Amino acid sequence: MADLAQVRSRAGEFADDPALLGDPIGIRDASGELAAWFVPQVSGNRLLGFVELMPDLAHRRTSRFGTPQDARAWLDPAAVRERAAEALAPGEAAGDPYLSFDGALDRRAWAVPVDGTSDVVFVAGEAVWRGRRGEDAVGGPG
């Protein structure tokens, strides 16, 4: 598997300004395997877009948001966990967030397992929704 420096270097080939690339984040599938790399393009506290690479570092896509997004909402696991709490019932606890997707790789979201259940809370920026672990939705790694 590629190290983070290799991922970032490869992503730089597809970014308008490689100096804006942040730390690569692995996108995990339902089994916990690496499905892709997400390399954010950030300026200050704003997420401008991203470069996405496959595990073998083949370019999958590059995207820029029409309106920059709050980087913390998209990149900070602590902020993601706080947002996920909105979808928890009394007495439920959130597990550790990991970047994943809901069904299809293009539906990228953080997955936050709900401890003691087969549910997961998905968080994508300001959007929060609840799903179930299984074949059609993301399960937690491990």
N, C-alpha and C positions, 0 to 999 in steps of 0.2 A: 504494500500500500504506500502511496505517496505521502511524504511528510508535508506539513503545513506550508513550508517555504516553497516547495515544488508546486503545490496547489495555487498559492498566491501568484507565483511567477507565471504560471500557465494562464491564469485568469487575466493577468496584465496584458496578454496578447489581444484580449477582446474588450478591454476597457478604454473609454475615451481618455481617461486620466488615471493611469495605474497608481499614482500617488494617493488616490482617494480610496483604494481598496482596503477594507478592514480584514479582520481575522477570518479565515475560512471556517465554516461550520459544516460538519457532516450531516447529511439528511439520511435518516435511518428508516428502513422499511419495517413492516410488521414483525419480522423475525429479529430485528436489531441489526441487520446487515446494512452496510453503507450502500445507499441507492444513488447518491449524487453529492456534490459539494456545492454549497451556497457561499458565494464570496460577495459580501456587501460592498457597495460603493457609498461612502459616508463623507459628509462635510459637517464638522462640528457635531451637533446633536440631531442631524437630519439624515435619513436614509434616502439616497438619491435613486438607487437602483441596485442591480446585482448582476453578477456573472454566475452562471450555473454550469458546472462541469460534471461529466460522468465519472465513476470511480477510476477509470483508466485515464482520466484527464482530457478526454475528448470533449470539445465544446458542445454543450446542449443548447444554451441560449444566453442572450444578454438582454436585459430589460432596464429601462429607466422609467421611473414613475412620473406621471404628468405633474403631480404635486408631491414634493418631498414629504416623507413620512417621519414620524417621531422614531428615531433610531432605537430608543430604549424599549418602546412597545414591540419592536420586531427582533431585537438582538439581545436583550437582557433577560436571562432565565428568571431572575427574581421578579422582574416586572411582569413576566408572563405568568408566573405562579400566582401573583397577586390578582391579575386579571382573571385567571381560571377560577379563583375563589368565588366569583360571581355566580358560577354554575353549580356550586356545591350545596348540598342539602345540609341542614344542621347536623353536626356530628361527623360529617365526612371530612377527610383530609386529602390534600393534594400531594402526589408523589413528585419525583424529580422530573422537570420538563426536559424534553429532547426534541430537536427539530425533526419533523417527519412530514407526513401528508395524509390526507383523508381520501383513501381509495385510489386516487391517481396522483402521480408525481406533480402534475401541474396544480394540484390543490394543496400546496405547501402550507403547513401550519405547525405550530408547536403542539406536541401531544403531552398532556399532563395526566398521568394515570391517577385514578381515584382509588386511594388505598382501600383494600378490602372488597373491591367490586371488580367487575369485568368492564367497567366504563372508563372512558378517557374524555377529558375536556380538551377540545381543540381551541387554539388561540392564534389568530392571524391579525396582528395589529390591534385594532379596536374590536374586531369580531370575535365572539366566543360562542361555541356550540358544543353540545355533548354528543358523544357517540359510544359505540360498543367496540370492544376489542374482538377481533375475529377476522375472517377471510376478506370481508368487504371493507373493513375499516382497520385502522392501525392498532396494533397491540403494543405493549411496552417491550422494549428490549430486555432480555434477561428472564 
